[in-house]
């Protein structure tokens, strides 16, 4: 705005200087003294009009009639003598802010001035308005920013309050609202998903502790009863005392096996074993060899060379549990068929099979069907099988064979390594002849 207003003043001053230049042509020659400029209407100092002052080449100042104030002549003599071109300047004369234009004319230089009081007042007013509007805009922006930030962060505050409440009350059932569709809603849904996972984990831990306590109570009570009977009845003969002692030892062994399986499950829940390249067919062959020494059943194995990325100890335990389960439910002379093809390990027994009502729960912890409650075992073997399969990106399943028996499978195809099986050395304790014999048997 200042530039625009000053440009208008400059144009007016140039026009006035041209008018004065026409009059100045009638001035006497240089050296003739003329104290006033003829035929230039006088003006009152301080009014918004032009003031004219001529400076001759001899540094003589000629005023307009009636003027009592002289304009500054700095640079005007140089213009009058032709050593400098026309120029604009600002000056304060008698407390009036002037805009001065100095230009060359005949026999000298002309100085045309105009007061800038109105322009200065206008600019001051504009500055005041601009400052007020800017302050108001900043205040409104700050208020709007505060309001928007509160509105945006209100769900975050609620989520924080819910997190603090959950941490204080340990109530994982009631999560924050998840009806929003923006990123905060996505964060809330993720938070609720985490809460559900934590709740499931805590529920599983409580259930594991409760089931373990119940399962441990029976062998512990039986062993304690047997030992107390021996202590309270010293008159018992040796045969009876030996029976009590064998009962206690058997129950303690059962409890030891149960504790080992509990430790395996707890370790699987808390941390994952280190996984390496493992020959799954070698692990299966070793497990079959051990099972043949423990059980009278004939084992028929067809093991395709398979390399997986997994934890050897966990996989070996899972395979052993499947073989033990099959041998436990098969008659002594019934064969047990084991196959490994395309990363899927299958164990089939020829026993009575699993009732349809029990099949969905056979892999649950401590679950034992009615027919299994009279047999040894803790109900954790198949749970370990499923957990191992899940830890390796697969799953465990059960099917009923058409001609009787059950078919348990572990699908580890997702963990199969894209590497030739021969790249891995055989385990040092593997019986090569046993693997060859197991691999050459007929398929089930």
SULSULLIN-V255537 format. One record per backbone hydrogen bond with DSSP energy under -1.0 kcal/mol. CO is the residue of the C=O (numbers start at 0). NH is the residue of the N-H. If there is no record, write none. Layout:
BEGIN
{{CO;NH} {CO;NH}}
END
This chain:
BEGIN
{{0;4} {1;5} {2;6} {3;7} {4;8} {5;9} {6;10} {7;11} {8;12} {9;13} {10;14} {11;15} {12;16} {13;17} {14;18} {15;19} {16;20} {17;21} {18;22} {19;23} {22;25} {23;26} {28;31} {34;62} {43;46} {46;48} {50;112} {52;110} {53;61} {54;108} {55;58} {59;55} {61;53} {62;36} {63;66} {72;75} {74;78} {75;79} {76;80} {77;82} {78;81} {86;101} {88;99} {90;97} {92;95} {95;92} {96;115} {97;90} {98;113} {99;88} {100;111} {101;86} {102;109} {104;107} {107;104} {108;54} {109;102} {110;52} {111;100} {112;50} {113;98} {115;119} {116;120} {117;121} {118;122} {119;123} {120;124} {121;125} {122;126} {123;127} {124;128} {125;129} {126;130} {127;131} {128;132} {129;133} {130;134} {131;135} {132;136} {133;137} {134;138} {135;139} {136;140} {137;141} {138;142} {139;143} {140;144} {141;145} {142;146} {143;147} {144;148} {145;149} {146;150} {147;151} {148;152} {149;153} {152;156} {153;157} {154;158} {155;159} {156;160} {157;161} {158;162} {159;163} {160;164} {161;165} {162;166} {163;167} {164;168} {165;169} {181;185} {182;186} {183;187} {184;188} {185;189} {186;190} {187;191} {188;192} {189;193} {190;194} {191;195} {192;196} {193;197} {194;198} {195;199} {196;200} {197;201} {198;202} {199;203} {200;204} {201;205} {202;206} {203;207} {204;208} {205;209} {206;210} {207;211} {208;212} {209;213} {210;214} {211;215} {212;216} {215;219} {216;220} {217;221} {218;222} {219;223} {220;224} {221;225} {222;226} {223;227} {224;228} {225;229} {226;230} {227;231} {228;232} {232;235} {236;240} {237;241} {238;242} {239;243} {240;244} {241;245} {242;246} {243;247} {244;248} {245;249} {246;250} {247;251} {248;252} {249;253} {250;254} {251;255} {252;256} {253;257} {254;258} {255;259} {256;260} {257;261} {258;262} {259;263} {260;264} {261;265} {262;266} {263;267} {264;268} {265;269} {266;270} {275;309} {277;279} {277;307} {278;282} {279;283} {280;284} {281;285} {282;286} {283;287} {284;288} {285;289} {286;290} {287;291} {288;292} {289;293} {290;294} {297;335} {299;337} {301;339} {305;279} {306;416} {307;277} {309;275} {310;314} {311;315} {312;316} {313;317} {314;318} {315;319} {316;320} {317;321} {318;322} {319;323} {320;324} {321;325} {322;326} {323;327} {324;328} {330;333} {335;299} {336;347} {337;301} {338;345} {339;303} {340;343} {342;411} {343;340} {344;409} {345;338} {346;407} {347;336} {354;358} {357;360} {360;363} {363;366} {371;374} {378;365} {379;383} {380;384} {381;385} {382;386} {383;387} {384;388} {385;389} {386;390} {387;391} {388;393} {389;392} {394;410} {396;408} {398;406} {400;403} {404;400} {405;348} {406;398} {407;346} {408;396} {409;344} {411;414} {412;415} {414;308} {416;418} {419;422} {420;423} {426;429} {430;434} {431;435} {432;436} {433;437} {434;438} {435;439}}
END
